[in-house]
Amino acid sequence: MIVLRRHNRFLHRANSVFAQNGIATLTIAVVLLVAATLIILFVTNNNLLQQKSTANQNRNNQAFFAADAGIQFGIAYLNNNRAAVIANPVSGFINYSVAALQNITLSNNSKFTVVYTNPTANNFNVITITSTGTSDDGTSTRVISQQVSFQTMLVHSPTLPLTSVGAVTLSGSSNVKNLNSNSTIQSGSTVSFSGSGSTTTSTGGSNKNHNGGDTSASVSSLNGLTASQFFNSMFGVSSSSVKNGATYCATVSACSLSITTSGVVWIDSSATINDSVANQIGTAVSPVIMIVNGSFSLSGGTSIYGIIYAFGNSSVGNGTAQVFGALLSAGTVNTTGNISINYDTTTINNVSNIGTYAKIPGSWRDF
């Protein structure tokens, strides 16, 4: 009997131990399950957060690149529409934005808007371009600004109608005129007259029988210059730099020269211009800088408003052609017929408006 009781007690204790062990095991299992669930939730939430963060970063990058594209577009637009941008300042300040600059959509559906302002009243040579870019879904916006400075194409604007590295010969009834000063021709070589060729100034002029002191021969700063050196002295940059920014024509026939032609035109060959090409090229208000990569010939009744630069020899005559502005020749110049080369201050002043805006180093901001 006593043995039976002891056996029962032993079984009871064993069952109690087994029960406690089961509860402990269940508790641990539940804890592990909860922990695993929490870990899964954490990993899932973290992945979602990273996905959202990545998406936000992509949208932010989209907006940034759109704003940067707006800066590049804004510089090109300003160079092509300078007169319109600075036309209507208020108290000396511009705040220019038109439909052509607003919500421009890129290939990835991001957009940009460009606005022009000038930091200093009445100074339109320094302009701030502000570009606002937005992502394709419109949730992200970035703003970038860049200041640009206007640089005229000519660093040394002509002060007389004819400048030549080589010899100048005026014949026929040709005339070189400058009523603004007593200077008409500069040459690195000789200046000669024949026939009725002449110059005219406000105080007189010169011909084969009279030297009015308005012509300068064997000018030391011109004598011996190469075509490239002469070009650089007038434009301040290499010919390739000017060529890259000009309206390019392989030949005269490839150009559509007319009264509406303005800005810089590069003719990459010798050029003969007469009535069959155009009756008038440019205007005093909107002149042209015509660069001829070779010899230059002007005849007929064509009128050119602007500055002509010839890398080779220049022949002007056999008609009533006229130049209003200035002729620059790296070779010789021969004039005949009834042609005239006239220094025109309105044209020359407006030539100074021909140039490009370039970025000012250190002025880029994205804040």
C-alpha positions in Angstrom: 0.0 0.0 0.0 2.8 2.3 0.9 4.6 1.4 -2.3 1.5 2.2 -4.4 1.2 5.6 -2.8 4.8 6.4 -3.5 4.3 5.2 -7.1 1.3 7.5 -7.6 3.2 10.4 -6.1 6.0 9.7 -8.6 3.6 9.6 -11.5 2.0 12.9 -10.4 5.3 14.6 -10.1 6.3 13.3 -13.6 3.1 14.5 -15.1 3.6 17.9 -13.5 7.1 18.1 -14.9 5.9 17.1 -18.4 3.1 19.7 -18.2 5.5 22.4 -17.2 7.9 21.4 -20.0 5.1 21.6 -22.5 4.0 25.0 -21.4 7.6 26.3 -21.6 8.0 24.8 -25.1 4.7 26.4 -26.2 5.7 29.7 -24.7 9.1 29.6 -26.5 7.3 28.6 -29.7 4.9 31.5 -29.4 7.7 33.9 -28.7 9.7 32.7 -31.7 6.6 32.9 -33.9 6.0 36.5 -32.7 9.6 37.4 -33.2 9.6 35.9 -36.7 6.4 37.8 -37.5 7.9 41.1 -36.3 11.1 40.4 -38.3 9.0 39.7 -41.4 7.0 42.9 -40.8 10.2 44.9 -40.3 11.8 43.6 -43.4 8.6 44.2 -45.4 8.2 47.7 -44.1 11.9 48.4 -44.7 11.7 47.2 -48.3 8.6 49.3 -48.8 10.5 52.3 -47.3 13.5 51.7 -49.5 11.2 51.4 -52.6 9.6 54.7 -51.7 12.9 56.3 -51.0 14.3 55.0 -54.3 11.2 56.2 -56.1 11.4 59.6 -54.4 15.1 59.8 -55.4 14.3 59.0 -59.0 11.6 61.7 -59.0 14.1 64.1 -57.5 16.7 63.2 -60.1 14.1 63.6 -62.8 13.2 67.1 -61.6 16.9 68.0 -61.3 17.8 66.9 -64.8 14.7 68.6 -66.2 15.8 71.9 -64.5 19.4 71.4 -65.9 17.9 70.9 -69.4 16.0 74.1 -68.9 19.2 76.0 -68.2 20.7 74.7 -71.5 17.5 75.5 -73.3 17.3 78.9 -71.7 20.8 79.9 -72.8 20.1 78.9 -76.4 16.7 80.7 -76.4 18.3 83.9 -75.0 21.0 83.9 -77.7 18.3 83.6 -80.3 15.8 86.0 -78.8 18.0 88.6 -76.9 16.1 91.6 -78.3 12.7 90.2 -77.2 13.9 89.2 -73.7 15.3 92.6 -72.9 12.7 94.7 -74.8 10.4 95.7 -72.0 12.1 96.2 -68.6 10.2 97.7 -65.7 12.3 100.3 -63.8 15.4 98.8 -65.5 14.5 95.2 -64.5 13.3 92.3 -66.7 11.1 89.4 -65.6 10.7 87.5 -68.8 8.8 84.3 -69.3 6.6 83.4 -72.3 4.6 80.3 -73.3 7.6 79.0 -75.2 9.5 78.8 -71.9 6.8 77.3 -69.7 6.1 73.6 -68.9 8.3 72.3 -71.7 7.8 68.5 -71.7 10.8 66.2 -72.1 10.9 62.7 -73.5 10.4 61.2 -70.0 7.4 63.5 -69.3 9.3 65.6 -66.8 9.0 69.4 -67.4 10.8 72.7 -67.0 10.0 76.4 -66.9 12.5 79.1 -67.5 12.5 82.8 -66.3 15.0 85.5 -67.1 15.9 88.4 -64.7 18.7 90.8 -64.4 20.4 91.4 -61.1 21.4 95.1 -61.8 19.0 97.7 -63.1 19.5 98.6 -66.8 22.3 96.1 -67.1 21.3 93.5 -69.7 24.7 92.1 -70.2 24.4 90.0 -67.1 21.2 87.9 -66.9 20.1 85.3 -64.4 18.4 82.2 -65.9 16.2 80.4 -63.4 14.9 77.0 -64.4 12.3 75.0 -62.4 12.1 71.3 -63.2 9.3 68.9 -62.2 9.2 65.2 -62.2 6.9 63.2 -64.5 4.2 62.9 -61.8 4.6 66.4 -60.5 5.6 65.3 -57.0 9.2 66.6 -57.1 10.5 70.0 -57.9 14.0 71.3 -58.3 15.2 74.9 -59.0 18.5 75.8 -60.7 19.8 79.2 -61.5 22.8 80.2 -63.7 24.1 83.7 -64.5 25.3 84.4 -68.1 27.3 87.3 -69.5 26.9 88.8 -73.0 30.0 88.8 -75.1 30.1 90.7 -78.3 31.4 89.0 -81.4 33.8 91.7 -82.2 36.3 92.7 -79.5 37.5 95.6 -81.6 34.7 97.3 -83.5 35.9 98.9 -86.7 36.3 102.7 -86.5 36.7 103.2 -90.3 35.1 101.7 -93.4 38.1 99.8 -94.9 40.9 97.9 -93.2 43.2 95.7 -95.1 46.4 93.7 -94.4 47.3 93.9 -98.1 47.5 96.7 -100.6 44.4 98.8 -101.4 43.7 100.1 -104.9 40.8 102.4 -105.6 39.9 102.8 -109.3 36.9 103.5 -111.5 34.5 105.8 -109.7 34.6 103.8 -106.5 34.5 105.7 -103.2 35.2 104.9 -99.5 33.3 107.2 -97.2 33.5 108.1 -93.5 31.7 111.3 -92.5 32.3 110.6 -88.8 36.0 111.2 -88.7 38.9 112.0 -90.9 39.9 108.3 -91.4 38.8 106.1 -94.2 41.5 103.4 -95.0 44.1 101.5 -93.1 46.5 99.2 -94.9 49.4 97.1 -93.9 50.8 97.8 -97.4 50.1 100.5 -99.9 47.1 102.7 -100.7 46.8 103.9 -104.3 44.2 105.7 -106.5 43.6 105.5 -110.2 40.8 106.9 -112.4 38.2 108.6 -110.4 38.6 106.4 -107.3 38.4 108.5 -104.1 37.7 108.8 -100.5 35.3 111.1 -98.7 35.4 112.5 -95.2 33.6 115.3 -93.3 36.6 117.5 -94.1 37.4 116.4 -97.7 39.0 113.2 -98.8 41.7 111.9 -101.1 42.1 110.9 -104.8 45.0 110.4 -107.2 45.7 114.1 -107.2 45.2 114.9 -103.6 46.1 113.3 -100.3 43.6 114.4 -97.6 45.5 112.6 -94.8 42.6 110.2 -94.3 44.4 107.1 -95.5 47.1 105.2 -93.6 49.5 103.0 -95.4 52.1 100.5 -94.1 50.4 100.4 -90.7 52.8 98.5 -88.4 50.0 96.7 -86.5 48.7 95.3 -89.8 51.9 94.7 -91.7 52.8 91.0 -92.0 49.8 89.6 -90.2 48.4 86.3 -91.3 44.7 85.9 -92.0 44.3 84.1 -88.7 46.2 86.7 -86.7 44.2 89.5 -88.3 41.0 87.6 -87.5 41.9 87.1 -83.8 42.8 90.7 -83.4 39.3 91.7 -84.4 37.2 88.9 -82.9 39.3 88.0 -79.9 38.8 84.2 -80.4 39.8 81.6 -82.9 38.0 81.4 -86.3 36.8 77.9 -85.3 35.0 79.2 -82.3 33.2 81.8 -84.4 32.5 79.3 -87.1 30.8 76.9 -84.6 28.5 79.7 -83.4 27.6 81.0 -86.9 25.0 80.3 -89.5 27.2 78.0 -91.7 27.1 77.9 -95.5 29.5 75.7 -97.5 29.0 78.1 -100.5 27.1 81.3 -101.2 24.5 79.3 -103.1 23.9 77.3 -99.9 23.0 80.5 -98.1 19.6 82.2 -98.2 21.0 85.7 -98.1 18.4 88.4 -98.0 17.3 91.6 -96.3 16.2 89.5 -93.3 19.7 88.0 -92.9 21.3 89.0 -89.6 23.8 87.7 -87.0 27.0 85.9 -88.0 27.1 84.1 -91.4 30.1 81.9 -92.2 30.7 81.2 -95.9 33.2 78.4 -96.0 34.6 79.2 -99.5 35.3 82.1 -101.8 32.2 84.1 -102.4 30.9 86.2 -105.3 27.8 88.3 -104.3 25.8 90.1 -106.8 22.1 90.8 -107.7 21.5 87.2 -108.5 22.3 86.3 -104.9 20.5 89.2 -103.2 19.6 92.8 -103.7 20.1 93.6 -100.0 21.7 91.7 -97.2 20.8 92.8 -93.6 19.6 96.2 -92.4 21.1 99.0 -90.3 18.9 97.8 -87.4 19.6 94.1 -87.9 23.0 93.9 -89.6 25.2 90.9 -90.5 28.7 89.8 -89.8 29.7 88.0 -93.0 32.8 85.9 -92.8 34.2 84.7 -96.1 36.7 81.8 -95.8 38.4 82.7 -99.1 38.3 85.6 -101.6 35.4 88.0 -101.7 33.8 89.7 -104.6 30.9 92.2 -104.6 29.3 93.6 -107.7 26.0 94.6 -109.3 23.6 96.6 -107.2 23.7 94.6 -104.0 23.8 96.5 -100.7 25.2 94.8 -97.6 24.6 96.2 -94.1 27.1 95.0 -91.6 30.8 93.9 -91.4 32.5 91.7 -94.0 35.6 89.8 -93.1 37.5 88.1 -96.0 40.3 85.7 -95.4 41.5 86.3 -98.9 41.6 89.1 -101.4 38.6 91.4 -101.9 37.3 92.8 -105.2 34.5 95.3 -105.0 33.1 96.9 -108.2 31.6 96.5 -111.7 28.3 98.0 -110.6 26.7 100.2 -107.9 27.1 97.8 -105.0 27.4 99.4 -101.6 28.6 98.3 -98.1 27.2 100.1 -95.1 29.4 99.3 -92.2 33.0 98.1 -92.8 35.1 95.8 -94.9 38.0 93.9 -93.3 40.3 92.0 -95.7 43.2 89.8 -94.8 44.4 90.1 -98.4 44.4 92.9 -101.0 41.5 95.1 -101.9 40.6 96.4 -105.3 37.6 98.6 -106.0 36.2 99.6 -109.4 32.9 100.7 -110.9 30.6 103.0 -109.0 30.7 101.1 -105.8 30.9 102.7 -102.3 32.0 101.5 -98.9 30.3 103.6 -96.3 31.1 103.8 -92.6 27.6 103.8 -91.0 27.4 104.4 -87.2 23.9 102.9 -86.8 25.0 99.7 -88.5 28.3 99.5 -86.5 26.5 100.2 -83.2 24.0 97.4 -83.9 26.8 95.0 -84.9 27.9 95.3 -81.2 24.6 93.6 -80.3 25.7 90.6 -82.2 27.2 88.1 -79.8 26.4 85.3 -77.4 25.6 84.8 -73.7 28.1 82.5 -71.9 28.0 81.0 -68.4 29.7 83.0 -65.7 31.9 80.5 -63.8 30.9 80.0 -60.2 27.4 81.4 -60.6 25.5 78.1 -60.9 23.1 77.5 -57.9 20.7 74.8 -57.0 19.4 76.4 -53.9 
